[in-house]
Amino acid sequence: MIRLSAFSDEAGSSIKEQIDAMKRNGISLTELRSIDGKNVSSFTLEEAKEYQKIFEENGISVWSIGSPLGKADIETDFTEYEKKVRHVCELAKIFKTDKIRMFSFWHANEKEEKVYEYLRKMVAIGEEYGVYMCHENEKDIFGDIAERVLKIMQNVDGLKYIYDP
């Protein structure tokens, strides 16, 4: 069986617009990225609980969190960045999903060992929360082309992959 999910924020900014569009199109799974222009990674836990309640009341489930994790300079202080990773994992649990879309850092083409180290740490944090980290290719990150995605696959166990054509 094929199940469709959608980035519902592409249909509207407000949660109502997003839910209405999903219902019109017969889609019950959202890849949650933002509501009212606020990225999911910036939601408070209280906001997440309220949004989850509204989704549930409308028969919508969160398929994955469309996070910006890994859309950061490779020179970021990972000790500090880890707080953001943990917060997004906590949000995933509130939204009852076990998938988080994430990326592999900017300005990293010459620093691949550091990319692998950070991705391994992110996967380990996700595992603590029962959440899969799902790498998405994107322009200007380390894993933007097939050759480097393959390198990630060969060096980072436990990571899942999303291909964005």
Secondary structure as a PSIPRED ss2 file (coil, helix, strand):
# PSIPRED VFORMAT (PSIPRED V4.0)

   1 M C   1.000  0.000  0.000
   2 I C   1.000  0.000  0.000
   3 R C   1.000  0.000  0.000
   4 L C   1.000  0.000  0.000
   5 S E   0.000  0.000  1.000
   6 A E   0.000  0.000  1.000
   7 F C   1.000  0.000  0.000
   8 S H   0.000  1.000  0.000
   9 D H   0.000  1.000  0.000
  10 E H   0.000  1.000  0.000
  11 A C   1.000  0.000  0.000
  12 G C   1.000  0.000  0.000
  13 S C   1.000  0.000  0.000
  14 S C   1.000  0.000  0.000
  15 I H   0.000  1.000  0.000
  16 K H   0.000  1.000  0.000
  17 E H   0.000  1.000  0.000
  18 Q H   0.000  1.000  0.000
  19 I H   0.000  1.000  0.000
  20 D H   0.000  1.000  0.000
  21 A H   0.000  1.000  0.000
  22 M H   0.000  1.000  0.000
  23 K H   0.000  1.000  0.000
  24 R H   0.000  1.000  0.000
  25 N C   1.000  0.000  0.000
  26 G C   1.000  0.000  0.000
  27 I C   1.000  0.000  0.000
  28 S C   1.000  0.000  0.000
  29 L E   0.000  0.000  1.000
  30 T E   0.000  0.000  1.000
  31 E E   0.000  0.000  1.000
  32 L E   0.000  0.000  1.000
  33 R C   1.000  0.000  0.000
  34 S E   0.000  0.000  1.000
  35 I E   0.000  0.000  1.000
  36 D C   1.000  0.000  0.000
  37 G C   1.000  0.000  0.000
  38 K E   0.000  0.000  1.000
  39 N E   0.000  0.000  1.000
  40 V H   0.000  1.000  0.000
  41 S H   0.000  1.000  0.000
  42 S H   0.000  1.000  0.000
  43 F C   1.000  0.000  0.000
  44 T C   1.000  0.000  0.000
  45 L H   0.000  1.000  0.000
  46 E H   0.000  1.000  0.000
  47 E H   0.000  1.000  0.000
  48 A H   0.000  1.000  0.000
  49 K H   0.000  1.000  0.000
  50 E H   0.000  1.000  0.000
  51 Y H   0.000  1.000  0.000
  52 Q H   0.000  1.000  0.000
  53 K H   0.000  1.000  0.000
  54 I H   0.000  1.000  0.000
  55 F H   0.000  1.000  0.000
  56 E H   0.000  1.000  0.000
  57 E H   0.000  1.000  0.000
  58 N C   1.000  0.000  0.000
  59 G C   1.000  0.000  0.000
  60 I C   1.000  0.000  0.000
  61 S E   0.000  0.000  1.000
  62 V E   0.000  0.000  1.000
  63 W E   0.000  0.000  1.000
  64 S E   0.000  0.000  1.000
  65 I E   0.000  0.000  1.000
  66 G E   0.000  0.000  1.000
  67 S C   1.000  0.000  0.000
  68 P C   1.000  0.000  0.000
  69 L C   1.000  0.000  0.000
  70 G C   1.000  0.000  0.000
  71 K C   1.000  0.000  0.000
  72 A C   1.000  0.000  0.000
  73 D E   0.000  0.000  1.000
  74 I C   1.000  0.000  0.000
  75 E C   1.000  0.000  0.000
  76 T C   1.000  0.000  0.000
  77 D C   1.000  0.000  0.000
  78 F H   0.000  1.000  0.000
  79 T H   0.000  1.000  0.000
  80 E H   0.000  1.000  0.000
  81 Y H   0.000  1.000  0.000
  82 E H   0.000  1.000  0.000
  83 K H   0.000  1.000  0.000
  84 K H   0.000  1.000  0.000
  85 V H   0.000  1.000  0.000
  86 R H   0.000  1.000  0.000
  87 H H   0.000  1.000  0.000
  88 V H   0.000  1.000  0.000
  89 C H   0.000  1.000  0.000
  90 E H   0.000  1.000  0.000
  91 L H   0.000  1.000  0.000
  92 A H   0.000  1.000  0.000
  93 K H   0.000  1.000  0.000
  94 I H   0.000  1.000  0.000
  95 F C   1.000  0.000  0.000
  96 K C   1.000  0.000  0.000
  97 T C   1.000  0.000  0.000
  98 D C   1.000  0.000  0.000
  99 K E   0.000  0.000  1.000
 100 I E   0.000  0.000  1.000
 101 R E   0.000  0.000  1.000
 102 M E   0.000  0.000  1.000
 103 F C   1.000  0.000  0.000
 104 S C   1.000  0.000  0.000
 105 F C   1.000  0.000  0.000
 106 W E   0.000  0.000  1.000
 107 H C   1.000  0.000  0.000
 108 A C   1.000  0.000  0.000
 109 N C   1.000  0.000  0.000
 110 E C   1.000  0.000  0.000
 111 K C   1.000  0.000  0.000
 112 E H   0.000  1.000  0.000
 113 E H   0.000  1.000  0.000
 114 K H   0.000  1.000  0.000
 115 V H   0.000  1.000  0.000
 116 Y H   0.000  1.000  0.000
 117 E H   0.000  1.000  0.000
 118 Y H   0.000  1.000  0.000
 119 L H   0.000  1.000  0.000
 120 R H   0.000  1.000  0.000
 121 K H   0.000  1.000  0.000
 122 M H   0.000  1.000  0.000
 123 V H   0.000  1.000  0.000
 124 A H   0.000  1.000  0.000
 125 I H   0.000  1.000  0.000
 126 G H   0.000  1.000  0.000
 127 E H   0.000  1.000  0.000
 128 E H   0.000  1.000  0.000
 129 Y H   0.000  1.000  0.000
 130 G C   1.000  0.000  0.000
 131 V C   1.000  0.000  0.000
 132 Y E   0.000  0.000  1.000
 133 M E   0.000  0.000  1.000
 134 C E   0.000  0.000  1.000
 135 H E   0.000  0.000  1.000
 136 E E   0.000  0.000  1.000
 137 N C   1.000  0.000  0.000
 138 E C   1.000  0.000  0.000
 139 K C   1.000  0.000  0.000
 140 D C   1.000  0.000  0.000
 141 I E   0.000  0.000  1.000
 142 F H   0.000  1.000  0.000
 143 G H   0.000  1.000  0.000
 144 D H   0.000  1.000  0.000
 145 I C   1.000  0.000  0.000
 146 A H   0.000  1.000  0.000
 147 E H   0.000  1.000  0.000
 148 R H   0.000  1.000  0.000
 149 V H   0.000  1.000  0.000
 150 L H   0.000  1.000  0.000
 151 K H   0.000  1.000  0.000
 152 I H   0.000  1.000  0.000
 153 M H   0.000  1.000  0.000
 154 Q H   0.000  1.000  0.000
 155 N H   0.000  1.000  0.000
 156 V C   1.000  0.000  0.000
 157 D C   1.000  0.000  0.000
 158 G C   1.000  0.000  0.000
 159 L C   1.000  0.000  0.000
 160 K E   0.000  0.000  1.000
 161 Y E   0.000  0.000  1.000
 162 I E   0.000  0.000  1.000
 163 Y C   1.000  0.000  0.000
 164 D C   1.000  0.000  0.000
 165 P C   1.000  0.000  0.000
